[in-house]
Amino acid sequence: MSKDILFLLQGDFMRGLEGPFYCPDCIALEGLLAYFPRLRDELDVVHLQFERPRPAIVEVLGEDHQDSPSLVLADPAKAKEWDLPVKEANGRHFMDDEKSILMYLSLAYGVSRSPR
């Protein structure tokens, strides 16, 4: 795997008869991608439907790790070096919390970060 893979939920999803909704964590990452469009070329960005199973992420991380956002790391050593929380599944290293993913993208790709 040569690029980090960022899995995000598509917006305007329904939960049963309720909605439409968006994922607040995913929209924060979409905002970063909008601020820094080059990230879309430097990452593999995959948009997922809300309904499970989510085949694209299941193929990479397995059925137990379908949460979004998730960032599958091409080089987990960088994240570990920066003391960011890294999980492992199916022999792949990943992060699945918005704040850690935002920090990783800022550090690894040299884009601005939040002051919070």
Short mmCIF file of the C-alpha atoms (twelve columns), coordinates in Angstrom:
data_MODEL
# 
_entry.id   MODEL 
# 
loop_
_atom_site.group_PDB 
_atom_site.id 
_atom_site.type_symbol 
_atom_site.label_atom_id 
_atom_site.label_alt_id 
_atom_site.label_comp_id 
_atom_site.label_asym_id 
_atom_site.label_seq_id 
_atom_site.Cartn_x 
_atom_site.Cartn_y 
_atom_site.Cartn_z 
_atom_site.pdbx_PDB_model_num 
ATOM 1   C CA . MET A 1   0.000   0.000  0.000  1 
ATOM 2   C CA . SER A 2   1.618   3.222  -1.135 1 
ATOM 3   C CA . LYS A 3   -0.913  5.806  0.108  1 
ATOM 4   C CA . ASP A 4   -2.818  6.335  3.325  1 
ATOM 5   C CA . ILE A 5   -6.505  5.474  2.856  1 
ATOM 6   C CA . LEU A 6   -9.124  7.751  4.417  1 
ATOM 7   C CA . PHE A 7   -12.587 6.227  4.801  1 
ATOM 8   C CA . LEU A 8   -15.432 8.740  5.224  1 
ATOM 9   C CA . LEU A 9   -19.208 8.417  5.307  1 
ATOM 10  C CA . GLN A 10  -21.143 10.077 2.527  1 
ATOM 11  C CA . GLY A 11  -23.447 12.874 3.659  1 
ATOM 12  C CA . ASP A 12  -27.242 12.943 3.499  1 
ATOM 13  C CA . PHE A 13  -27.681 9.434  4.854  1 
ATOM 14  C CA . MET A 14  -30.851 8.122  6.445  1 
ATOM 15  C CA . ARG A 15  -31.080 6.084  9.650  1 
ATOM 16  C CA . GLY A 16  -34.262 4.154  9.161  1 
ATOM 17  C CA . LEU A 17  -36.917 6.786  8.525  1 
ATOM 18  C CA . GLU A 18  -34.923 9.560  10.208 1 
ATOM 19  C CA . GLY A 19  -32.608 12.004 8.486  1 
ATOM 20  C CA . PRO A 20  -30.988 13.077 6.366  1 
ATOM 21  C CA . PHE A 21  -27.855 13.182 8.501  1 
ATOM 22  C CA . TYR A 22  -24.123 13.729 8.158  1 
ATOM 23  C CA . CYS A 23  -21.321 12.379 10.323 1 
ATOM 24  C CA . PRO A 24  -19.855 15.292 12.346 1 
ATOM 25  C CA . ASP A 25  -16.399 13.676 12.517 1 
ATOM 26  C CA . CYS A 26  -16.372 13.008 8.769  1 
ATOM 27  C CA . ILE A 27  -17.481 16.554 7.955  1 
ATOM 28  C CA . ALA A 28  -14.532 17.945 9.928  1 
ATOM 29  C CA . LEU A 29  -12.209 15.883 7.743  1 
ATOM 30  C CA . GLU A 30  -14.084 16.943 4.601  1 
ATOM 31  C CA . GLY A 31  -13.429 20.521 5.726  1 
ATOM 32  C CA . LEU A 32  -9.692  19.848 5.944  1 
ATOM 33  C CA . LEU A 33  -9.796  18.291 2.465  1 
ATOM 34  C CA . ALA A 34  -11.620 21.380 1.174  1 
ATOM 35  C CA . TYR A 35  -9.027  23.718 2.720  1 
ATOM 36  C CA . PHE A 36  -6.151  21.663 1.301  1 
ATOM 37  C CA . PRO A 37  -7.368  20.047 -1.961 1 
ATOM 38  C CA . ARG A 38  -3.940  18.517 -2.654 1 
ATOM 39  C CA . LEU A 39  -4.679  16.020 0.116  1 
ATOM 40  C CA . ARG A 40  -7.283  14.375 -2.136 1 
ATOM 41  C CA . ASP A 41  -4.433  13.514 -4.529 1 
ATOM 42  C CA . GLU A 42  -1.988  12.484 -1.834 1 
ATOM 43  C CA . LEU A 43  -4.467  10.204 -0.008 1 
ATOM 44  C CA . ASP A 44  -6.866  7.578  -1.239 1 
ATOM 45  C CA . VAL A 45  -10.215 9.005  -0.090 1 
ATOM 46  C CA . VAL A 46  -13.034 6.445  -0.054 1 
ATOM 47  C CA . HIS A 47  -16.624 7.475  0.632  1 
ATOM 48  C CA . LEU A 48  -18.832 4.852  2.265  1 
ATOM 49  C CA . GLN A 49  -22.565 4.410  2.505  1 
ATOM 50  C CA . PHE A 50  -23.961 4.589  6.043  1 
ATOM 51  C CA . GLU A 51  -25.506 1.107  5.939  1 
ATOM 52  C CA . ARG A 52  -23.460 -1.845 7.107  1 
ATOM 53  C CA . PRO A 53  -21.719 -3.883 5.990  1 
ATOM 54  C CA . ARG A 54  -19.395 -1.386 4.315  1 
ATOM 55  C CA . PRO A 55  -17.549 -3.647 1.845  1 
ATOM 56  C CA . ALA A 56  -14.641 -1.303 1.016  1 
ATOM 57  C CA . ILE A 57  -13.519 -0.957 4.632  1 
ATOM 58  C CA . VAL A 58  -14.392 -4.563 5.543  1 
ATOM 59  C CA . GLU A 59  -12.026 -5.712 2.784  1 
ATOM 60  C CA . VAL A 60  -9.159  -3.785 4.388  1 
ATOM 61  C CA . LEU A 61  -9.854  -3.930 8.154  1 
ATOM 62  C CA . GLY A 62  -12.454 -6.678 8.593  1 
ATOM 63  C CA . GLU A 63  -16.064 -6.659 9.798  1 
ATOM 64  C CA . ASP A 64  -15.185 -5.589 13.339 1 
ATOM 65  C CA . HIS A 65  -13.696 -2.261 12.181 1 
ATOM 66  C CA . GLN A 66  -16.273 -0.502 9.981  1 
ATOM 67  C CA . ASP A 67  -16.285 2.817  11.822 1 
ATOM 68  C CA . SER A 68  -15.809 6.001  9.921  1 
ATOM 69  C CA . PRO A 69  -13.793 8.077  9.764  1 
ATOM 70  C CA . SER A 70  -10.879 5.674  9.624  1 
ATOM 71  C CA . LEU A 71  -7.403  6.268  8.271  1 
ATOM 72  C CA . VAL A 72  -5.419  3.213  7.184  1 
ATOM 73  C CA . LEU A 73  -1.730  4.039  7.391  1 
ATOM 74  C CA . ALA A 74  0.762   3.271  4.648  1 
ATOM 75  C CA . ASP A 75  3.602   3.906  7.132  1 
ATOM 76  C CA . PRO A 76  2.478   3.439  10.752 1 
ATOM 77  C CA . ALA A 77  5.925   4.361  12.092 1 
ATOM 78  C CA . LYS A 78  5.180   8.068  11.547 1 
ATOM 79  C CA . ALA A 79  2.030   7.968  13.680 1 
ATOM 80  C CA . LYS A 80  3.790   5.987  16.403 1 
ATOM 81  C CA . GLU A 81  6.712   8.423  16.324 1 
ATOM 82  C CA . TRP A 82  4.253   11.261 17.019 1 
ATOM 83  C CA . ASP A 83  2.645   9.191  19.815 1 
ATOM 84  C CA . LEU A 84  -0.731  9.033  18.064 1 
ATOM 85  C CA . PRO A 85  -3.037  6.108  18.902 1 
ATOM 86  C CA . VAL A 86  -2.688  3.377  16.284 1 
ATOM 87  C CA . LYS A 87  -4.789  0.220  16.131 1 
ATOM 88  C CA . GLU A 88  -4.165  -2.935 14.130 1 
ATOM 89  C CA . ALA A 89  -6.500  -5.272 12.237 1 
ATOM 90  C CA . ASN A 90  -5.901  -7.698 9.365  1 
ATOM 91  C CA . GLY A 91  -2.208  -6.779 9.436  1 
ATOM 92  C CA . ARG A 92  -3.031  -3.108 8.755  1 
ATOM 93  C CA . HIS A 93  -2.466  -0.160 11.070 1 
ATOM 94  C CA . PHE A 94  -5.171  2.470  11.369 1 
ATOM 95  C CA . MET A 95  -6.673  5.305  13.375 1 
ATOM 96  C CA . ASP A 96  -10.392 5.775  13.845 1 
ATOM 97  C CA . ASP A 97  -10.846 8.956  15.832 1 
ATOM 98  C CA . GLU A 98  -11.257 12.359 14.215 1 
ATOM 99  C CA . LYS A 99  -8.809  14.330 16.356 1 
ATOM 100 C CA . SER A 100 -5.950  11.865 15.876 1 
ATOM 101 C CA . ILE A 101 -6.600  11.651 12.134 1 
ATOM 102 C CA . LEU A 102 -6.623  15.454 11.820 1 
ATOM 103 C CA . MET A 103 -3.360  15.708 13.773 1 
ATOM 104 C CA . TYR A 104 -1.741  12.959 11.704 1 
ATOM 105 C CA . LEU A 105 -2.750  14.611 8.420  1 
ATOM 106 C CA . SER A 106 -1.350  17.935 9.617  1 
ATOM 107 C CA . LEU A 107 1.972   16.415 10.679 1 
ATOM 108 C CA . ALA A 108 2.398   13.917 7.839  1 
ATOM 109 C CA . TYR A 109 1.274   16.183 5.002  1 
ATOM 110 C CA . GLY A 110 2.449   19.563 6.262  1 
ATOM 111 C CA . VAL A 111 -0.917  21.297 6.409  1 
ATOM 112 C CA . SER A 112 -2.235  23.600 9.114  1 
ATOM 113 C CA . ARG A 113 -3.654  22.183 12.320 1 
ATOM 114 C CA . SER A 114 -6.299  23.287 14.750 1 
ATOM 115 C CA . PRO A 115 -5.179  25.377 17.745 1 
ATOM 116 C CA . ARG A 116 -7.400  23.214 19.987 1 
# 
